[in-house]
Structures are given as structure tokens and as C-alpha cells.
Amino acid sequence: MRASILSSALVAALVGYGSTIALVLSAAAAVGATPEQTASWVFAICIAKAAGSALLSAWTRVPVVLAWSTPGAALVAATTGISIAEAVGAFVLAGLLIALTGAVKPLGRLIARIPDGVAAGMLAGVLLPFCLKGAGAAQALPALVIPMIALFLLVRLKNPAMAVLAALALGLLLAFGLGQAVLPALSLPLPHLSFIPPELRLDVLLGLGLPLYLVTMASQNLQQVITLSFNLRSLLYLRQELSKTVC
């Protein structure tokens, strides 16, 4: 196995996991999850992403990486007055609607008709409050945040894939060097999966479950479909041009 493959897998895992795990933790806190439930939540996500990505990649023989919904996690993190059981009920509804969208072609075509600008606006609206917190963090901890931003911008000019990793590495060094972080105790017990029975409440299903489905489909899944369609058209065009050249 080439080193480039390992580095690509490492970058994909760290960027996909490290850049949004804070949103998942914030979402768990927003719905009142206990530390054990939060650990179970994160553990279940990790297992599902790892097993699903490996199985689908081996089955389809193309790179497939499963990911959680970043705008969905941000949406949950912005909610108040909802219990963890009620949030699970909303997750179940959103998951069923997403599966139904993939199984029922008319519904999928209806979602695909959402304009790109609307989908991008939904994503921006959900993530903007979290992005604006960066300014406050830069004011509170300038010696930590500003060098990370500067390094990210510099590395992105040369190697965009490594920009997040470089900023993360520098942030860790500065955090420990400035005394902003300390190593935890070396006791690392494995988390346990805990079952949380869903609680179905109509206002939560309509106020969180349905928006979670729309945000996930319109602002994330739809964008990926557009990207894949563009890549497929590009590959078909290159194939046609190569066929002309050979002939």
C-alpha cells in the first residue's frame, strides 16, 4: 500500500472527524445527554462510519466515506428545551425520510429541484453562528488562534489537503505550550453503547426532525450529488476525448 493512500486516508479521517466532533459534543449537551450517553453517541458514530466506509468501499470497489451531517449537528446544537429521548425520535424520523428519499424516485427528484443557492444558504445559515465564534476566540486567546489561522492560510496556498492538519498540529503544540491544555489521566476505558428509546413528540418531530431532514438533504447530500454528477460528466467527457484521440 502506497504512502499516499495512507496519508489520504489519514487526512480524510482527521478532517472529517476532528473538524466536526465539537459540534456533536455541543449537540449532545444541548439535548441534555449525560456523559455516558455522549460517549455512547460518539462511539456509535465512529463504529458506524468505520464499518460502513470499509464495507461499502470493498463492495463497490470505489472510495466510499460515510460522514455525519455537519449542518445537522449544528442544528441540534442550536436547539433548546428538548430531551435526549425526544431528539432520538427526531433522528429516527429524519433517517426514515432520508431512506425514503433514496427509495422513492419522485421524492428524490423533488429534493433535487431545490435551487443550489437555497441549499447553500441553508448551510450558511446553520453554520454561520459557529463560524462567528472564531472572532471571539481570537480576541480571548490571540496567541493560540491567530497563529493557527495564519498557518492554515499559508499551507492552503501550497497544499490545501494538509491545511487543516497543519493548523491542528500547531494548535495542539500551542495549547500545551501555553498551558491551555493538559494531558488527561491515562485511564482510557472503552465506552459502552447505551440504548435510548425514542420519544415521539409531534412538535419536536416537526420542529427538529423535519428541519434536520431538509437541512441534511438540501445543504449537504444535495451538494454531494451535484459534485458527483459534475465529476461523472467530466469523466465521460475525458473518455470521449480519449476515444477520439485513439481513433
C-alpha positions in Angstrom: 0.0 0.0 0.0 1.4 3.4 -1.1 2.2 6.1 1.5 0.0 8.5 -0.5 -3.0 6.2 0.1 -2.3 6.1 3.9 -1.9 9.9 4.1 -5.1 10.5 2.1 -7.0 8.2 4.5 -5.5 9.9 7.5 -6.4 13.3 6.2 -9.9 12.3 5.4 -10.4 10.7 8.8 -8.9 13.5 10.8 -10.6 16.3 8.8 -14.0 14.6 8.8 -13.8 13.7 12.4 -11.8 16.4 14.1 -13.4 19.3 12.4 -16.9 18.5 13.5 -16.7 16.4 16.7 -17.1 19.6 18.7 -20.5 20.1 17.0 -21.5 16.6 18.0 -20.5 17.3 21.6 -22.4 20.6 21.6 -25.4 18.8 20.2 -25.3 16.2 22.9 -25.0 18.9 25.6 -28.0 20.9 24.0 -30.3 17.9 24.4 -29.2 17.1 27.9 -27.2 13.9 27.2 -25.3 12.5 30.2 -21.5 11.9 29.8 -22.3 8.2 29.4 -24.9 8.9 26.7 -22.5 11.3 24.9 -19.7 8.7 24.9 -22.1 6.1 23.5 -23.2 8.6 20.9 -19.7 9.3 19.7 -18.7 5.6 19.9 -21.7 4.6 17.8 -20.9 7.2 15.2 -17.2 6.1 15.0 -18.2 2.4 14.7 -20.9 3.1 12.1 -18.6 5.3 10.0 -15.6 2.9 10.1 -17.6 -0.3 9.4 -19.8 1.4 6.8 -16.9 3.0 4.9 -14.9 -0.2 4.8 -17.8 -2.4 3.7 -19.1 -0.1 1.1 -15.6 0.6 -0.3 -14.9 -3.1 -0.5 -18.3 -3.9 -2.0 -18.4 -1.2 -4.7 -14.6 -1.1 -5.3 -14.7 2.7 -5.2 -13.7 5.0 -2.3 -16.8 5.5 -0.1 -16.5 7.5 3.1 -19.5 7.8 5.4 -19.9 11.0 7.3 -22.3 12.6 9.8 -24.3 15.7 8.9 -22.3 18.7 10.0 -25.2 21.1 9.5 -27.5 18.6 11.2 -25.2 18.5 14.2 -25.1 22.3 14.2 -28.9 22.4 14.0 -29.3 20.1 17.0 -26.7 22.1 18.9 -28.8 25.3 18.4 -31.9 23.7 19.9 -33.2 24.2 23.4 -35.8 22.5 25.6 -35.6 19.1 24.0 -34.6 15.9 25.9 -32.2 13.3 24.5 -35.1 10.8 24.0 -37.1 13.3 22.1 -34.0 14.1 20.0 -33.6 10.4 19.2 -37.2 10.3 18.0 -36.4 13.3 15.6 -33.3 11.4 14.4 -35.4 8.3 13.6 -37.9 10.4 11.6 -35.0 12.2 9.7 -33.4 8.8 9.0 -36.6 7.3 7.7 -37.2 10.3 5.4 -33.7 10.2 4.0 -34.0 6.4 3.3 -37.4 7.1 1.7 -35.9 9.8 -0.5 -33.4 7.3 -1.8 -36.0 4.6 -2.4 -38.8 6.7 -3.9 -37.5 8.4 -7.1 -40.2 11.1 -7.3 -39.3 12.3 -3.8 -35.6 12.3 -4.7 -36.3 14.3 -7.8 -38.3 16.8 -5.7 -35.5 17.3 -3.3 -33.1 17.7 -6.3 -35.2 20.6 -7.6 -34.2 22.7 -4.6 -32.1 25.5 -6.1 -28.3 25.5 -5.4 -28.5 28.9 -3.8 -31.2 27.9 -1.4 -29.2 24.8 -0.4 -26.0 26.9 0.1 -28.0 29.5 2.1 -29.4 26.8 4.4 -25.9 25.5 5.1 -24.5 29.0 5.7 -27.4 29.9 8.0 -26.8 26.9 10.2 -23.0 27.1 10.3 -22.6 30.9 10.4 -23.2 31.3 14.2 -20.5 28.8 14.9 -18.0 30.4 12.4 -18.6 33.8 14.0 -17.4 32.4 17.4 -13.9 32.3 15.8 -13.6 36.1 16.2 -14.4 35.9 19.9 -11.9 33.1 20.3 -9.3 35.1 18.6 -9.9 38.0 21.0 -9.9 35.8 24.0 -6.8 33.7 23.0 -4.9 35.6 20.3 -1.7 33.7 20.9 -3.4 30.4 20.2 -6.0 31.2 17.5 -4.2 33.8 15.3 -1.1 31.6 14.5 -3.4 28.7 13.6 -5.4 30.9 11.2 -2.2 32.2 9.6 -0.6 28.8 9.2 -3.9 27.4 7.8 -3.9 30.1 5.1 -0.3 29.7 4.2 -0.4 25.9 3.9 -3.7 26.1 2.0 -1.9 28.1 -0.8 0.6 25.2 -1.3 -1.3 22.1 -0.2 -5.0 22.5 0.6 -5.4 18.9 1.8 -2.8 19.4 4.6 -4.0 22.8 5.8 -6.4 21.5 8.5 -3.8 19.0 9.8 -1.1 21.7 10.0 -3.4 24.1 11.9 -4.5 21.2 14.2 -0.9 20.2 14.9 0.1 23.8 15.6 -2.9 24.4 17.8 -2.1 21.3 19.9 1.5 22.5 20.4 0.5 26.0 21.3 -2.3 24.8 23.6 0.1 22.6 25.6 3.0 25.1 25.4 0.8 28.0 26.7 -0.7 25.8 29.4 -4.2 25.9 27.9 -4.4 22.2 27.8 -3.1 19.3 29.9 -2.9 15.6 29.2 -5.8 13.6 30.7 -5.3 10.7 33.1 -4.1 7.6 31.3 -7.2 5.6 32.2 -9.0 5.0 28.9 -11.9 2.7 29.5 -13.9 1.7 26.4 -17.3 3.4 26.2 -20.4 1.3 26.3 -23.3 1.6 23.9 -26.5 2.6 25.8 -29.9 2.2 24.2 -32.1 5.3 24.4 -35.7 4.6 23.5 -37.1 7.3 21.2 -39.8 9.5 22.5 -42.2 10.8 19.8 -43.5 14.2 20.4 -45.3 15.9 17.5 -43.9 19.4 18.0 -40.3 18.0 18.2 -40.8 15.8 15.1 -42.0 18.8 13.1 -39.6 21.3 14.7 -36.4 19.3 14.7 -36.9 16.0 12.8 -38.3 17.6 9.6 -35.8 20.5 9.5 -33.0 18.0 10.2 -34.0 16.0 7.2 -34.3 19.1 5.0 -31.0 20.6 6.1 -29.2 17.3 5.7 -30.6 16.7 2.2 -30.6 20.2 0.8 -27.4 21.6 2.3 -25.2 18.5 2.4 -26.4 15.5 0.5 -27.6 17.6 -2.4 -24.2 19.3 -2.7 -22.5 15.9 -2.8 -24.9 14.7 -5.6 -24.0 17.8 -7.5 -20.3 17.2 -7.0 -20.6 13.6 -8.1 -22.6 14.5 -11.1 -20.0 17.1 -12.2 -17.2 14.5 -11.7 -19.1 11.9 -13.7 -19.7 14.4 -16.5 -16.1 15.3 -16.5 -15.0 11.6 -16.7 -17.4 10.9 -19.5 -16.1 14.0 -21.4 -12.5 12.9 -20.9 -13.4 9.4 -22.1 -14.9 10.7 -25.2 -11.9 12.9 -25.9 -9.5 10.0 -25.4 -11.6 7.8 -27.7 -11.3 10.5 -30.4 -7.6 10.7 -29.9 -7.1 6.9 -30.2 -9.3 6.7 -33.3 
